[in-house]
Amino acid sequence: MAKKIGPNTVVTLTYHLEIEGKETPSWFARPMRVNFVFGRDPIMPIIEQAISGAEEGSELTVTIPPEQAYGPYDEKLVQEIPLDQLKHPDQVKVGDYYQEVTPTGRQLMFYVKDKKDGKVIADFNHPAAGHNVIMKIKVDEVREATPFDLVACDMRNCGSG
């Protein structure tokens, strides 16, 4: 009989994300694998509720509303930037994401809405801002947590269980 997700089980999931109503960038949609102690490691409540009681091998789809995912779309995050302030202005293409590392080591990434007159209209909103995020989950493994799993979880400052 397949093991079910419940308190103090170690869960391994594979999931990928999609943005409802728009094209999902490949870097956002790539499959991810995660394992955690259910009921102890911090998991978004909407996901915890969706997977509670699911069996090993189950496939689930969870719709996460914007306010629990990446928030609302913010027009103030759309800015005009002179192309000559960018390291690789030749790589700025309308409809693509532009990415570079600033001299201070910060990651700069934005969606290119438009490019004209030596300037780029840069959208710094997350691609999923203002949209539902669809999380497609496959439950790969469920097993009882060992004392070692629980101690390791406590060392990571998991919940009290």
MARTISE-851747 format. One record per residue (C-alpha): residue in one letter; x, y, z. Coordinates in steps of 0.02 Angstrom, whole numbers, plus 50000, padded with zeros to 5 digits. Layout:
BEGIN
a,X,Y,Z
...
# end
This chain:
BEGIN
m,50000,50000,50000
a,50066,50171,49953
k,50122,50282,50096
k,50019,50441,50124
i,50084,50614,50164
g,50051,50659,50345
p,50138,50732,50498
n,50320,50681,50518
t,50336,50601,50347
v,50482,50644,50234
v,50412,50695,50066
t,50505,50708,49901
l,50415,50805,49764
t,50455,50852,49586
y,50362,51006,49526
h,50359,51138,49393
l,50272,51304,49385
e,50168,51386,49250
i,50096,51561,49242
e,49910,51559,49208
g,49859,51660,49056
k,50031,51698,48985
e,50187,51617,48916
t,50297,51549,49055
p,50484,51586,49039
s,50585,51425,49027
w,50694,51473,49176
f,50536,51487,49283
a,50456,51326,49220
r,50606,51210,49241
p,50570,51056,49347
m,50624,51067,49528
r,50644,50931,49659
v,50623,50960,49844
n,50612,50855,50001
f,50552,50907,50173
v,50476,50845,50335
f,50288,50871,50317
g,50213,50972,50458
r,50383,51036,50515
d,50474,51117,50369
p,50394,51281,50314
i,50284,51251,50162
m,50155,51371,50092
p,49989,51328,50178
i,49897,51312,50011
i,50024,51180,49955
e,50027,51092,50123
q,49836,51076,50118
a,49839,51013,49938
i,49966,50875,49969
s,49906,50819,50141
g,49849,50639,50126
a,49915,50619,49948
e,49996,50452,49908
e,50165,50415,49836
g,50151,50425,49646
s,50007,50551,49651
e,50004,50696,49530
l,49921,50857,49589
t,49891,51030,49520
v,49883,51179,49639
t,49828,51353,49586
i,49916,51485,49691
p,49834,51657,49685
p,49945,51811,49655
e,49935,51871,49835
q,50012,51705,49894
a,50135,51692,49750
y,50222,51845,49675
g,50100,51983,49721
p,50007,52108,49612
y,50078,52186,49455
d,50156,52355,49499
e,50164,52488,49362
k,50298,52580,49465
l,50418,52437,49425
v,50414,52483,49240
q,50557,52604,49209
e,50649,52687,49066
i,50836,52653,49065
p,50966,52728,48946
l,51043,52585,48844
d,51217,52655,48874
q,51199,52614,49060
l,51192,52428,49019
k,51345,52315,48996
h,51273,52228,48842
p,51150,52345,48755
d,51165,52239,48597
q,51081,52095,48692
v,50924,52197,48733
k,50783,52123,48630
v,50599,52171,48642
g,50497,52028,48715
d,50647,51945,48800
y,50722,51951,48974
y,50885,52045,48993
q,51007,51994,49129
e,51175,52056,49191
v,51276,52068,49352
t,51304,52247,49410
p,51476,52310,49467
t,51416,52287,49647
g,51379,52102,49611
r,51190,52122,49610
q,51089,52022,49484
l,50992,52137,49367
m,50851,52060,49267
f,50702,52135,49178
y,50579,52105,49038
v,50608,52215,48886
k,50441,52297,48845
d,50510,52417,48714
k,50672,52489,48647
k,50684,52657,48559
d,50781,52819,48553
g,50929,52744,48648
k,50819,52688,48792
v,50739,52528,48851
i,50570,52512,48937
a,50614,52387,49074
d,50484,52291,49173
f,50557,52236,49340
n,50399,52144,49395
h,50415,51957,49418
p,50339,51873,49263
a,50204,51796,49375
a,50157,51960,49462
g,49969,51983,49453
h,49940,51805,49389
n,49893,51640,49465
v,50039,51519,49473
i,49997,51339,49426
m,50105,51214,49520
k,50107,51040,49446
i,50168,50917,49577
k,50219,50734,49571
v,50240,50647,49739
d,50398,50546,49712
e,50423,50471,49885
v,50342,50470,50056
r,50421,50386,50207
e,50414,50398,50396
a,50537,50525,50466
t,50681,50447,50562
p,50745,50523,50724
f,50892,50588,50620
d,50770,50676,50498
l,50683,50760,50645
v,50846,50816,50728
a,50908,50884,50561
c,50743,50975,50540
d,50759,51049,50715
m,50934,51109,50672
r,50860,51200,50520
n,50735,51284,50639
c,50585,51193,50569
g,50417,51209,50652
s,50381,51122,50817
g,50290,50976,50737
# end
